[in-house]
Amino acid sequence: MRALAILGVKNEGAFLLEWLAHHRAVGFTDFLVFSNDCSDGSDAMLDRLAQLGWLTHVRNDGPNDHAPKDKGPQWSLLKAADRHPLRKAADWILFCDIDEFVNIHVGDRTLPALLAALPQADAITLTWRMFGNAGVIGYEDRPVTETFTHAAPETLAWPWRAQQFKTLFRGAGPWGKLGVHRPRNPDPDRVARWFDGSGREVPELAEGSRSFSDYTRPNYGLVQLNHYALGAMESYVVKCDRGRANREASGLDMGYWVERNLCQVEDRSVLALDSRSLRADLLADPVLGQLHAKAVAWRKARFATLMQDEPWRALFGRLLMTPPSRALDSKAAAALLAHQRPASRTKAP
């Protein structure tokens, strides 16, 4: 079985080796990684990893004629990935980000175990479990999965964005294009079977919906997608400076922080899949080890530079002032949900 993970990075070299080691341990056999105009040496790291046979690296720098100008580099990445031979050769495909970690709860916690539990599936939704900041201020060169261990509760009614998903899907399925959250352009004459992270069939997704009809039921029985969207406060400031990959405006602000800083439940389950030896082997490579250290140093230096400007100091101050957020259950969110339009949950790309 060939399982392909598609990833885009910009100035995230400090996190790259942990992410790759974890997903190799999960069972992904191929990685198609796009770099977008990096300043921290991420592109050089990817070149070295390609030399070592770990992945395929494609540069996605600068303007791209294949994507609308207001869509950002992620859209041109998807266009290029659709045409790539690795996409055509893959049995299973996942498009995800470097702050997302597949966390399987069945069997030996690998992709073959998950697929064996759902042999009839054409697509499996990997629902986010949002891991909050939990008061971590300074960025350190430590594994993200070990540093941030407090997350959103298993069920919540608001913020609903905290339980969006990415999709693991069959390469031979009926879809014509890759998408950010789910594959797109299905063949209307072919029927696909979709299952959620607890193994239930979700016909609304098979019929084209881009969100669940019910976000308040447990959805992590077989698999979840750990989403470390914030990181340390210092690292979040650097992330805001970078901007978001799927739109021209950054969209990263205190609203983004508050809706994702969910820390109500401790969850260390991702650590049950041990990828430390793989990560150590990568760091032991004399080229990669130095490039990783340079990416860490770049991140710290970039934060120090940003702190010379008042708007960035103000953002950092607001982060320091803001406590962890409280996810709302149906009762607590009732006054808000009474005014919600059903279509408001179908906007994810």
C-alpha positions as CSV (number, residue, x, y, z in Angstrom):
1,M,0.0,0.0,0.0
2,R,1.3,3.5,-0.9
3,A,0.0,6.2,1.3
4,L,0.8,9.8,0.3
5,A,0.9,12.8,2.6
6,I,0.9,16.2,0.9
7,L,2.3,19.2,2.8
8,G,3.2,22.8,2.3
9,V,5.6,24.8,4.4
10,K,6.9,28.3,4.8
11,N,9.5,29.1,7.5
12,E,8.5,26.0,9.5
13,G,11.8,24.1,9.4
14,A,12.0,24.0,13.2
15,F,9.0,21.6,13.2
16,L,9.7,19.6,10.1
17,L,11.7,16.7,11.4
18,E,9.2,15.9,14.2
19,W,6.3,16.0,11.7
20,L,8.0,13.7,9.2
21,A,9.2,11.2,11.8
22,H,5.7,10.9,13.3
23,H,4.0,10.4,10.0
24,R,6.5,7.9,8.8
25,A,5.8,5.9,12.0
26,V,2.1,6.3,11.3
27,G,2.6,4.5,8.0
28,F,2.8,7.1,5.2
29,T,5.1,5.8,2.6
30,D,5.4,8.9,0.4
31,F,5.6,12.7,1.2
32,L,5.1,15.4,-1.4
33,V,6.3,18.6,0.2
34,F,6.0,22.1,-1.3
35,S,8.1,25.0,0.0
36,N,6.8,28.5,-0.3
37,D,9.5,31.3,-0.4
38,C,11.3,30.3,2.8
39,S,13.7,32.4,4.7
40,D,14.6,29.9,7.5
41,G,16.2,27.2,5.4
42,S,13.2,25.0,5.2
43,D,13.8,24.6,1.5
44,A,17.4,23.5,2.0
45,M,16.2,20.9,4.6
46,L,13.7,19.6,2.1
47,D,16.4,19.3,-0.5
48,R,18.6,17.3,1.9
49,L,15.6,15.1,2.9
50,A,15.0,14.4,-0.8
51,Q,18.6,13.4,-1.2
52,L,18.1,10.9,1.6
53,G,15.0,9.4,0.0
54,W,12.6,10.7,2.6
55,L,10.4,12.8,0.4
56,T,9.8,14.7,-2.9
57,H,10.4,18.4,-2.7
58,V,8.7,20.9,-5.0
59,R,9.4,24.7,-4.8
60,N,6.2,26.8,-4.8
61,D,7.8,30.2,-4.6
62,G,6.4,33.4,-5.9
63,P,3.3,34.2,-7.9
64,N,1.6,31.3,-9.7
65,D,-0.5,31.6,-12.8
66,H,-2.6,28.5,-11.8
67,A,-4.2,30.1,-8.8
68,P,-6.4,33.2,-8.3
69,K,-4.4,36.1,-6.7
70,D,-6.6,36.2,-3.6
71,K,-6.3,32.5,-2.9
72,G,-2.7,32.3,-1.7
73,P,0.0,29.7,-2.3
74,Q,-1.9,26.7,-0.9
75,W,-4.2,26.8,-4.0
76,S,-1.3,26.7,-6.5
77,L,0.2,23.9,-4.4
78,L,-3.0,21.8,-4.8
79,K,-3.1,22.4,-8.5
80,A,0.5,21.2,-8.8
81,A,-0.1,18.2,-6.5
82,D,-3.1,17.1,-8.6
83,R,-0.8,16.8,-11.6
84,H,2.1,15.1,-9.8
85,P,2.9,11.4,-10.5
86,L,2.9,10.6,-6.7
87,R,-0.8,11.6,-6.5
88,K,-1.7,9.2,-9.3
89,A,0.3,6.3,-7.8
90,A,-1.1,6.6,-4.3
91,D,-3.6,4.2,-2.8
92,W,-4.5,6.6,-0.1
93,I,-4.0,10.4,0.1
94,L,-4.0,13.0,2.9
95,F,-3.5,16.8,2.5
96,C,-2.5,18.3,5.8
97,D,-0.5,21.0,7.5
98,I,2.6,20.9,9.6
99,D,0.7,21.7,12.8
100,E,-1.6,18.6,12.3
101,F,-0.6,15.1,13.5
102,V,-2.6,12.0,12.6
103,N,-3.4,10.2,15.9
104,I,-4.8,6.6,15.4
105,H,-6.5,4.9,18.3
106,V,-6.9,1.3,16.9
107,G,-4.6,-1.6,16.7
108,D,-0.9,-0.7,16.5
109,R,-1.9,3.0,15.8
110,T,-0.9,2.9,12.2
111,L,-2.6,3.5,8.9
112,P,-2.9,-0.2,8.1
113,A,-4.7,-0.8,11.4
114,L,-7.1,2.1,10.7
115,L,-7.9,0.9,7.2
116,A,-8.4,-2.7,8.4
117,A,-11.0,-1.3,10.8
118,L,-12.9,0.4,7.9
119,P,-12.2,-1.8,4.9
120,Q,-15.3,-0.5,3.1
121,A,-14.3,3.2,3.4
122,D,-13.5,5.3,0.4
123,A,-12.9,8.4,2.6
124,I,-12.3,8.8,6.4
125,T,-12.6,12.2,8.1
126,L,-9.8,13.0,10.5
127,T,-11.5,15.4,12.8
128,W,-9.4,18.1,14.5
129,R,-8.8,17.9,18.2
130,M,-7.6,21.4,19.0
131,F,-4.6,21.5,21.4
132,G,-4.3,24.9,23.1
133,N,-1.4,27.0,24.2
134,A,-1.9,26.2,28.0
135,G,0.2,29.2,29.0
136,V,3.4,28.3,27.2
137,I,5.2,31.7,26.6
138,G,8.6,31.0,25.1
139,Y,9.4,29.0,22.0
140,E,11.8,26.1,22.7
141,D,13.3,23.4,20.5
142,R,11.1,20.7,22.0
143,P,8.7,18.3,20.2
144,V,5.3,19.9,19.8
145,T,3.5,16.7,20.7
146,E,5.3,16.6,24.1
147,T,5.0,20.3,24.8
148,F,1.3,20.8,24.2
149,T,-0.8,18.1,25.9
150,H,-4.1,19.9,26.8
151,A,-6.9,20.0,24.3
152,A,-10.5,20.7,23.6
153,P,-13.1,18.3,25.2
154,E,-14.3,15.4,23.2
155,T,-17.5,17.1,22.3
156,L,-18.4,20.8,22.0
157,A,-21.0,23.0,20.3
158,W,-18.9,26.1,19.9
159,P,-16.5,27.1,18.4
160,W,-17.6,24.7,15.7
161,R,-14.4,25.5,13.7
162,A,-12.4,23.6,16.3
163,Q,-13.9,20.4,15.0
164,Q,-13.4,20.7,11.3
165,F,-11.5,18.0,9.6
166,K,-9.1,16.8,6.9
167,T,-9.8,13.7,4.8
168,L,-7.9,10.5,4.1
169,F,-9.2,9.2,0.9
170,R,-8.6,6.5,-1.8
171,G,-6.5,7.7,-4.7
172,A,-8.7,5.7,-7.0
173,G,-11.9,7.3,-5.6
174,P,-14.3,9.3,-7.7
175,W,-12.8,12.7,-7.0
176,G,-11.3,14.9,-9.7
177,K,-9.4,17.3,-7.6
178,L,-7.6,17.7,-4.3
179,G,-9.1,20.1,-1.7
180,V,-8.0,21.6,1.6
181,H,-10.4,19.8,3.8
182,R,-11.9,17.1,1.5
183,P,-11.4,16.0,-2.1
184,R,-13.4,17.8,-4.7
185,N,-15.2,17.4,-8.1
186,P,-16.7,13.9,-7.5
187,D,-17.9,11.9,-10.4
188,P,-21.8,12.0,-10.1
189,D,-22.0,8.4,-11.5
190,R,-19.8,6.9,-8.7
191,V,-20.8,6.5,-5.1
192,A,-18.2,7.0,-2.4
193,R,-18.6,5.8,1.2
194,W,-17.5,8.2,3.9
195,F,-16.9,7.4,7.5
196,D,-16.1,9.6,10.5
197,G,-13.4,9.2,13.1
198,S,-15.5,6.9,15.2
199,G,-16.4,4.6,12.3
200,R,-19.9,5.8,11.5
201,E,-21.0,6.4,8.0
202,V,-21.6,10.1,7.2
203,P,-23.8,10.3,4.1
204,E,-23.9,14.1,4.2
205,L,-20.3,14.2,3.3
206,A,-20.7,11.7,0.5
207,E,-23.4,13.9,-0.8
208,G,-21.1,16.9,-1.0
209,S,-21.4,18.7,2.3
210,R,-18.2,20.3,3.6
211,S,-19.0,19.9,7.3
212,F,-20.7,17.6,9.7
213,S,-24.4,18.0,10.4
214,D,-23.7,17.4,14.1
215,Y,-20.5,18.6,15.8
216,T,-21.7,17.6,19.3
217,R,-21.2,13.8,19.1
218,P,-18.0,12.0,20.0
219,N,-15.9,11.6,16.9
220,Y,-12.4,10.2,18.0
221,G,-13.1,6.5,18.6
222,L,-10.7,5.3,15.8
223,V,-8.7,8.4,14.8
224,Q,-8.3,12.1,15.4
225,L,-6.2,14.8,13.9
226,N,-4.2,16.6,16.7
227,H,-4.1,20.3,15.7
228,Y,-1.5,22.4,17.3
229,A,-2.6,25.6,15.7
230,L,-1.1,28.0,18.2
231,G,2.1,26.7,19.8
232,A,4.1,28.9,22.2
233,M,3.1,32.6,22.4
234,E,6.4,33.6,20.8
235,S,5.9,31.2,18.0
236,Y,2.4,32.4,17.4
237,V,3.6,35.9,16.8
238,V,6.0,34.5,14.2
239,K,3.1,32.6,12.6
240,C,1.1,35.8,12.4
241,D,4.0,37.5,10.6
242,R,4.0,34.6,8.1
243,G,0.3,34.7,7.4
244,R,-2.1,32.0,6.3
245,A,-1.4,29.8,3.3
246,N,-4.9,29.7,1.9
247,R,-5.7,33.4,1.6
248,E,-4.0,36.7,0.8
249,A,-4.9,38.4,4.1
250,S,-3.4,36.8,7.1
251,G,-6.5,36.1,9.2
252,L,-4.3,35.4,12.2
253,D,-5.3,37.6,15.2
254,M,-6.8,37.4,18.7
255,G,-10.0,35.9,17.3
256,Y,-8.1,33.0,15.8
257,W,-6.2,32.6,19.1
258,V,-9.3,32.6,21.3
259,E,-11.2,30.1,19.1
260,R,-8.3,27.6,19.3
261,N,-6.8,28.0,22.7
262,L,-8.8,25.1,24.2
263,C,-7.0,23.3,27.0
264,Q,-9.8,21.7,29.1
265,V,-8.7,18.0,28.7
266,E,-5.3,16.4,29.0
267,D,-4.6,14.1,26.0
268,R,-1.2,12.4,25.6
269,S,-2.5,9.6,23.4
270,V,-0.4,10.7,20.4
271,L,2.8,9.8,22.4
272,A,1.8,6.1,22.4
273,L,3.2,5.9,18.8
274,D,7.0,6.3,19.4
275,S,8.8,8.1,16.6
276,R,11.7,9.3,18.7
277,S,14.3,7.0,17.0
278,L,13.3,8.2,13.6
279,R,13.6,11.8,14.7
280,A,16.9,11.1,16.3
281,D,18.2,9.5,13.0
282,L,17.2,12.6,11.1
283,L,18.9,15.0,13.6
284,A,22.0,12.8,13.5
285,D,22.5,13.6,9.8
286,P,25.3,16.2,9.8
287,V,23.6,18.3,7.2
288,L,20.0,18.1,8.5
289,G,21.2,18.6,12.1
290,Q,22.8,21.9,11.3
291,L,19.9,23.1,9.1
292,H,17.5,22.3,11.9
293,A,19.6,24.3,14.4
294,K,19.6,27.2,11.9
295,A,15.8,27.1,11.5
296,V,15.4,27.2,15.3
297,A,17.8,30.1,15.6
298,W,15.9,31.9,12.7
299,R,12.6,31.5,14.6
300,K,14.0,33.0,17.8
301,A,15.7,35.9,15.9
302,R,12.6,36.6,13.9
303,F,10.6,37.0,17.1
304,A,13.2,39.3,18.6
305,T,13.0,41.4,15.4
306,L,9.2,41.6,15.5
307,M,9.3,42.8,19.1
308,Q,10.9,46.0,17.9
309,D,7.6,47.1,16.4
310,E,4.8,48.3,18.6
311,P,1.9,46.4,16.8
312,W,3.7,43.1,17.3
313,R,4.5,43.9,21.0
314,A,0.8,44.8,21.4
315,L,-0.2,41.4,20.0
316,F,2.3,39.6,22.3
317,G,0.9,41.6,25.3
318,R,-2.7,40.5,24.4
319,L,-1.6,36.9,24.3
320,L,0.0,37.2,27.7
321,M,-3.2,38.8,29.1
322,T,-5.6,36.3,27.7
323,P,-6.4,33.1,29.6
324,P,-7.2,29.8,28.0
325,S,-10.6,29.6,26.3
326,R,-13.7,27.6,27.3
327,A,-15.3,25.4,24.7
328,L,-19.1,25.7,25.0
329,D,-21.4,22.7,25.2
330,S,-24.9,22.9,23.8
331,K,-26.4,24.4,26.9
332,A,-23.7,27.1,27.3
333,A,-23.9,28.0,23.6
334,A,-27.7,27.9,23.3
335,A,-28.1,31.7,23.1
336,L,-25.6,31.8,20.3
337,L,-26.8,28.8,18.4
338,A,-30.3,30.1,18.3
339,H,-29.2,32.7,15.8
340,Q,-27.0,30.4,13.7
341,R,-27.8,29.9,10.0
342,P,-27.4,26.3,8.9
343,A,-25.3,27.4,5.9
344,S,-22.7,28.9,8.2
345,R,-21.0,25.5,8.7
346,T,-20.4,24.9,5.0
347,K,-17.8,27.4,4.2
348,A,-14.6,25.4,4.6
349,P,-12.6,25.1,1.4
